[in-house]
Amino acid sequence: MDHQLRIQHNPIHYAVLLLLAVQWGRVLPMPILNQSVCTSALLLTETLQHEASQLLDNYVLTHQFQADSIPEYVPDANVNGSSPAERLYSIAVQEMRFYRHLRVVEEYTIDFWANPDPSLQEAFTTAINRLSTHYQKIGELLNAVDPNFNSPTMPAPPDLSIEGGYANKHYGWGVLSNLKVLLNNVEQELRSVCGEELQNL
């Protein structure tokens, strides 16, 4: 008891304890997230992965096109940031970019090729709608991780000038290919952010 009182009344000891508490606070894991938020985000990711993969396969089959490189004007598939909130923010913004590009690819496909395969049109619609739902879900997860973090905002539409059948096919293939890679990265990030809650799903 005497030892406790001496610590409480000694300002140096108190300052040291306060400093240690602050330092410990910096390395403590983030609060446990609501399991339903994590679970729904991952399940939605897996559904979108499947739909994006189907869309890519359908695109390749319809246009008989694959390439060895991604055009430089296609968004990359990287997730950036050092903290969970920064990485979730990066995911949301990246998905918004791909949403914009998917709309362009869809328009090119419809406009450039008369009467495109209805199944390809349906696959575009499904993937685009699901991607929109997904980046909104990532925004909810970001808010759960850090309510004070900036909300992701939709980037401007891509300013592109693509001419010719080959260039259109290459662009579309590149967007769909990188989207597939991005979603694989997103799944890994979600499992990391949400921790053990998602490991057995």
LOKE-345287 format. One record per residue (C-alpha): x negated, y, z; residue in one letter; residue number from 1. Coordinates in steps of 0.001 Angstrom, whole numbers. Each point is the difference from the previous one (the first is absolute). Example, Ala and Ser with C-alpha at 12.3 -4.5 7.8 and 13.67 -1.06 7.14 Angstrom:
BEGIN
-12300 -4500 7800 A 1 .
-1370 3440 -660 S 2 .
***
This chain:
BEGIN
0 0 0 M 1 .
-2824 2435 905 D 2 .
-1698 -774 -3307 H 3 .
3213 771 -1923 Q 4 .
431 3290 1821 L 5 .
-3569 1051 -698 R 6 .
532 -611 -3730 I 7 .
3259 1903 -39 Q 8 .
-1507 3036 1696 H 9 .
-3350 6 -1765 N 10 .
429 2115 -3163 P 11 .
-3026 -1578 -1693 I 12 .
1345 -3511 474 H 13 .
3397 1131 -1191 Y 14 .
-1473 1579 -3128 A 15 .
-1950 -3177 -779 V 16 .
3126 -2119 375 L 17 .
1968 2380 -2200 L 18 .
-2670 -112 -2683 L 19 .
-47 -3795 85 L 20 .
3774 -71 -310 A 21 .
-178 2209 -3072 V 22 .
-2728 -2138 -1548 Q 23 .
1893 -3204 729 W 24 .
3097 1540 -1511 G 25 .
-1821 515 -3286 R 26 .
-777 -3659 -397 V 27 .
3253 -1473 1258 L 28 .
2042 -1758 -2684 P 29 .
2982 1804 -1414 M 30 .
3324 -628 1752 P 31 .
1786 -3220 -915 I 32 .
2377 735 -2841 L 33 .
3609 -1013 -150 N 34 .
-104 -3513 -1434 Q 35 .
2990 601 -2269 S 36 .
-1767 2932 -1699 V 37 .
-3103 -2071 -665 C 38 .
1915 -3072 -1096 T 39 .
2293 1845 -2398 S 40 .
-2966 1875 -1506 A 41 .
-1896 -3215 -667 L 42 .
2988 -1886 -1386 L 43 .
742 2907 -2316 L 44 .
-3650 9 -1081 T 45 .
114 -3694 -853 E 46 .
3203 464 -1998 T 47 .
-1554 2894 -1909 L 48 .
-3160 -2007 -652 Q 49 .
2093 -2727 -1602 H 50 .
1999 2457 -2100 E 51 .
-3087 1917 -1130 A 52 .
-1711 -3253 -976 S 53 .
3060 -1059 -1980 Q 54 .
99 3378 -1718 L 55 .
-3667 -291 -1009 L 56 .
521 -3528 -1328 D 57 .
3077 1129 -1922 N 58 .
-1886 3002 -1406 Y 59 .
-2916 -2155 -1160 V 60 .
2348 -2553 -1554 L 61 .
2079 2640 -1780 T 62 .
-2891 2050 -1366 H 63 .
-2540 -2819 -318 Q 64 .
-2558 2288 1585 F 65 .
-2751 -249 2607 Q 66 .
-3223 1977 368 A 67 .
-3336 -196 1788 D 68 .
85 3517 1455 S 69 .
2421 2451 1589 I 70 .
496 3375 -1741 P 71 .
-1529 2865 1968 E 72 .
3308 1864 303 Y 73 .
1605 -2902 1908 V 74 .
35 429 3825 P 75 .
-2473 -2155 1883 D 76 .
1119 -2658 2458 A 77 .
-1996 1213 3001 N 78 .
1367 653 3485 V 79 .
-2006 2706 1746 N 80 .
-279 1242 3577 G 81 .
-1746 -922 3233 S 82 .
3014 -124 2332 S 83 .
3248 -2004 -343 P 84 .
1984 3206 -585 A 85 .
-2405 1185 -2707 E 86 .
173 -3369 -1785 R 87 .
3798 -107 152 L 88 .
104 3537 -1375 Y 89 .
-2339 -1069 -2808 S 90 .
2236 -2990 -786 I 91 .
3115 2153 -233 A 92 .
-1656 2580 -2262 V 93 .
-1533 -2689 -2218 Q 94 .
3363 -1696 -386 E 95 .
1603 3333 -888 M 96 .
-2643 452 -2712 R 97 .
746 -3433 -1396 F 98 .
3704 741 149 Y 99 .
-596 3007 -2263 R 100 .
-2141 -2023 -2392 H 101 .
2437 -2908 -89 L 102 .
2722 2373 -1141 R 103 .
-2267 1183 -2815 V 104 .
-837 -3575 -1042 V 105 .
3701 -834 9 E 106 .
750 2998 -2206 E 107 .
-2821 -851 -2405 Y 108 .
1234 -3576 -221 T 109 .
3562 1037 -780 I 110 .
-881 2857 -2369 D 111 .
-2904 -1564 -1887 F 112 .
1529 -3435 -551 W 113 .
3575 5 -1209 A 114 .
2314 -2389 1847 N 115 .
-2536 -1294 2560 P 116 .
635 -3319 1687 D 117 .
2895 485 2479 P 118 .
-1787 -2155 2575 S 119 .
-2992 2357 -145 L 120 .
2254 3016 496 Q 121 .
1635 -1710 2953 E 122 .
-3396 -861 1484 A 123 .
-1086 3655 -276 F 124 .
3178 1210 1699 T 125 .
-337 -2510 2826 T 126 .
-3666 751 668 A 127 .
461 3777 -159 I 128 .
2931 -44 2419 N 129 .
-1796 -2350 2372 R 130 .
-3152 2112 -80 L 131 .
2037 3059 957 S 132 .
1492 -1885 2949 T 133 .
-3435 -1270 975 H 134 .
-1798 3338 237 Y 135 .
2903 1297 2088 Q 136 .
-444 -2980 2324 K 137 .
-3730 741 226 I 138 .
947 3556 994 G 139 .
2138 -1397 2827 E 140 .
-2901 -2153 1159 L 141 .
-2341 2992 -163 L 142 .
2401 1976 2188 N 143 .
89 -2877 2493 A 144 .
-3800 -126 129 V 145 .
-477 3777 270 D 146 .
3114 2233 134 P 147 .
-2184 3103 -373 N 148 .
-1700 -1085 -3219 F 149 .
871 1849 -3210 N 150 .
2761 -1574 -2068 S 151 .
-1016 -1238 -3469 P 152 .
1250 2144 -2882 T 153 .
721 -1070 -3554 M 154 .
-2812 1012 -2404 P 155 .
716 1754 -3269 A 156 .
804 -2153 -3041 P 157 .
-3094 -1087 -1951 P 158 .
-986 2301 -2842 D 159 .
-831 -2480 -2731 L 160 .
-360 24 -3745 S 161 .
-91 -3591 -1204 I 162 .
413 -709 -3680 E 163 .
165 -3248 -1904 G 164 .
1199 -3472 771 G 165 .
-3285 -1331 1355 Y 166 .
-510 2944 2366 A 167 .
3555 -326 1305 N 168 .
-374 -3720 599 K 169 .
-3384 495 1690 H 170 .
1359 2713 2282 Y 171 .
3033 -2044 1002 G 172 .
-2082 -3103 627 W 173 .
-2464 2019 2082 G 174 .
2728 1509 2191 V 175 .
1630 -3370 648 L 176 .
-3340 -1724 635 S 177 .
-1169 2592 2513 N 178 .
3397 51 1706 L 179 .
-350 -3725 600 K 180 .
-3453 525 1551 V 181 .
1258 2902 2113 L 182 .
2828 -2085 1444 L 183 .
-2458 -2735 978 N 184 .
-2026 2647 1813 N 185 .
3160 1348 1625 V 186 .
871 -3412 1405 E 187 .
-3444 -283 1589 Q 188 .
273 3496 1464 E 189 .
3429 -672 1479 L 190 .
-1220 -3157 1677 R 191 .
-2920 1947 1415 S 192 .
2111 2939 1205 V 193 .
2732 -2118 1559 C 194 .
-2402 -2542 1440 G 195 .
968 -3430 1211 E 196 .
3714 644 -414 E 197 .
-350 -701 -3720 L 198 .
-2643 -2697 7 Q 199 .
2443 -2907 11 N 200 .
2428 1378 -2595 L 201 .
***
